[in-house]
Amino acid sequence: MSLATQILALYGARGGAAYFGERVSMAEHGLQAAHFAELAGAPPQLVVAALLHDIGHLLEEVPDDIDDWTLDARHEEIGARWLARHFEAAVCEPVRLHVPAKRYLCATDAGYLARLSPASMHTLKLQGGPMSADEVARFEAAAHWQQAVRLRHWDDQGKVAGLVTAPLEEYRSLIEQIARNGG
């Protein structure tokens, strides 16, 4: 089974579920993030990262109701580890860093915190809240931190009920093209 077929099957099995406190499904959320990445002229690797940034939620069981979350699920690390078996760092590192990017933006952008959805506010608390000055410096020293910040903005945008995007199947060839060794 090709990598794209595996990913599409994973989204087919679990992606229709509600996206934890938001008005879109997990699949719609990923598709919207990819849509906004494409509109911004992102390189193909970053479009795939945007599409798959929350794949960790599909790989692990977590409570369906965001209010039942008492610990951070660390979905970014779970997803990045899985993606690293198939993709180069240009895909998996922005995925791994997209949660720290939220914490970073809360610490460095005065208006960012106010723009977070209630669900993102809830998970922010579980994820450690805004970064300290030392954490900001370490984050800015990481490779792919700027791509992660871009991805974070598309993640935040990708919560629009009813937004029409390309279907997941239309990303099949891009996934296979970007995957290491053809998937």
Summary of the structure (lengths in Angstrom):
residues: 183
radius of gyration: 15.3
end to end distance: 9.4
largest distance: 46.3
contacts: 606
relative contact order: 0.21
helix: 67%
strand: 1%
